Amino acid sequence: MAPIVVLGSLNVDFVARVPVLPGPGETVLGGDLGTFAGGKGANQAVAAARLGGRVAMVGCVGADAHGDLLVRRLELDGVDAGGVRRDPDAPTGAALIMVAAGGENVIAVTPGANARVGARDVRRAVAALDAGGLLLLQLEVPLAAVEQAIREARAAGGRVLLNTAPAARLDLDRLAGLEAVVANESEAAALLGRPVASAAEALEAAAAIAAAGARLAVVTLGAAGAAVHAAGRSWLAEPFPVTALDSTAAGDAFVGALAAGLAGGAQDAAAVRLASAAGAAAATRAGAQESLPRAADLRRLFDVEWPAAAV
């Protein structure tokens, strides 16, 4: 399996379970406050590692107890955390999450040390890419670092998987030559500057992302599956129906599993199917990294086999 290098965010997640999400000015009484390891970058690194990926993480945390927690959790899942830098002048990033009874959530992120990710971190991430390696990026670190990483990884012959989350308007020229781009409906809408509110619009959005230069384009649709475009054709990837408990890391599970599939040599349709199963499985458990599935979970829940995964 080719190596996966994740350049991205690491957050400590503070999660409150509530009966319904509050409206503006409304207070809702919830359950106990949970503290979990999270951040899109770290979540996707763990998701890929739990499915057999050879994963290294590059990012930045504070020199505090929360940073200790996040590094330790990466290492427990077999992720090489040697590229996680400690910044004594910034706190570890944090996410404040409310999860309703049906699994729907709202999230506010304070970047903290994630905002310090810069050129030297990009250089370390690109240097860690072996031949055929896959660089996995998201948008919870500064956009300038992401854009630099795309340029330098492509110049070095590396493959790049970009998850355009959280939503941002990017220059579509940045997508040229990327191995894969993954966005949900709102992220695709922000990327393209037009509504993406149906399966048909998602298929059109995936085709537009591919036309901008991404080899594989995926627009995730939550419980409705995913719209995919690759090799000149579009299709809807069928969902894996589950009873959702907490969708906090479902998108990260999808992206990390897709990275594991592509790095493991899977064809596009098989890699997307693996990713869809991982995203659905993650929604059945509470927490971020705690919810990310292993191969045994996918086999038990959906009869999905992933031979390269570490059970």
C-alpha positions, 0 to 999 in steps of 0.5 A, spaced: 500 500 500 502 506 498 503 511 504 498 516 506 500 523 508 495 527 512 496 535 512 491 538 516 487 539 523 487 536 530 482 538 535 479 536 541 472 536 541 467 538 546 460 534 545 454 536 548 448 531 546 441 535 546 434 533 544 433 538 539 438 543 536 437 550 539 435 556 535 437 563 535 437 565 542 434 559 545 437 555 550 436 547 550 438 542 556 443 537 554 446 531 557 454 530 560 459 534 556 464 529 552 471 530 550 474 527 544 480 527 539 478 530 533 479 535 527 478 533 520 485 532 519 486 527 525 480 524 524 481 522 516 488 520 518 485 515 523 480 513 519 485 511 513 489 507 518 484 503 521 483 500 514 490 498 513 493 505 511 500 506 512 499 513 515 503 519 517 500 526 520 503 533 519 500 538 523 500 543 529 497 542 536 499 547 542 504 545 548 498 543 552 494 537 555 489 537 549 495 536 544 498 531 548 491 527 548 491 528 540 498 525 539 497 519 543 490 517 540 494 518 533 499 513 535 494 508 539 491 507 532 498 506 528 499 513 525 506 516 525 505 522 529 512 525 528 510 530 524 505 533 529 509 540 531 508 543 538 507 550 538 508 553 545 504 560 543 498 557 541 492 553 544 490 546 541 484 547 536 478 545 539 471 544 536 464 545 540 459 540 537 452 539 539 448 533 537 441 532 536 437 525 538 437 524 530 444 524 529 444 531 526 449 536 529 452 543 529 459 545 530 463 551 531 471 550 531 476 555 534 483 553 530 488 555 535 494 552 533 491 549 526 492 556 524 499 556 525 500 551 519 505 554 514 510 553 509 515 549 513 509 544 515 508 543 508 515 542 506 515 536 511 509 533 509 511 533 501 518 530 503 514 524 507 511 522 500 514 516 497 513 514 490 506 513 489 504 516 495 497 520 497 497 527 500 490 528 503 488 535 505 482 539 508 481 546 509 481 547 517 488 549 516 490 556 512 488 556 505 495 558 503 498 552 506 493 548 502 495 551 496 502 551 497 501 543 498 498 542 492 503 545 488 509 542 491 506 535 491 504 535 484 511 538 482 514 532 486 509 527 483 505 526 488 497 524 488 493 529 492 486 528 495 483 534 497 476 534 501 474 541 501 471 542 508 469 546 511 466 550 505 470 555 501 470 558 495 476 556 491 479 557 485 477 551 480 484 552 477 487 549 484 483 542 482 487 541 476 491 534 476 488 532 483 487 525 484 480 526 487 476 531 490 471 530 495 465 535 497 458 535 501 453 538 498 454 545 501 461 545 500 460 543 492 455 549 492 461 554 495 466 551 491 462 552 484 458 558 486 451 555 485 446 551 489 447 543 490 440 541 493 438 534 489 442 528 486 441 531 479 445 537 481 450 533 485 451 529 479 452 536 475 457 538 480 461 532 480 462 533 473 464 540 473 469 538 479 472 533 474 472 538 468 476 542 472 481 537 472 480 532 478 481 525 476 475 523 481 470 527 483 465 525 489 459 529 492 457 526 498 449 526 499 449 523 506 444 518 507 442 518 500 449 516 498 454 520 493 454 523 486 461 520 483 464 522 476 470 519 473 473 517 467 468 520 463 462 518 466 457 519 472 454 515 477 450 515 484 453 510 489 448 507 493 448 508 500 448 503 506 442 505 510 443 505 518 440 508 524 444 514 525 446 516 532 452 521 531 454 524 524 460 528 527 465 524 523 461 520 518 464 525 512 471 524 515 470 516 515 468 517 508 474 521 506 479 517 510 476 510 507 477 513 500 484 515 501 485 508 504 482 505 498 486 509 493 492 508 496 491 500 496 490 500 489 482 499 489 478 501 482 474 508 483 467 504 484 470 500 489 474 505 493 467 509 493 463 503 496 468 502 501 468 510 503 460 509 503 460 503 508 465 507 512 461 513 513 455 510 514 458 505 520 461 512 523 454 515 524 452 509 528 457 511 534 458 517 538 464 521 538 469 523 532 475 518 532 471 513 537 466 512 531 471 511 526 470 503 523 475 498 522 475 492 517 471 488 522 466 493 523 464 494 515 464 486 514 459 485 520 455 491 518 455 491 511 458 484 509 464 489 505 470 486 505 477 490 505 483 485 504 488 490 505 485 493 512 488 491 519 482 488 523 
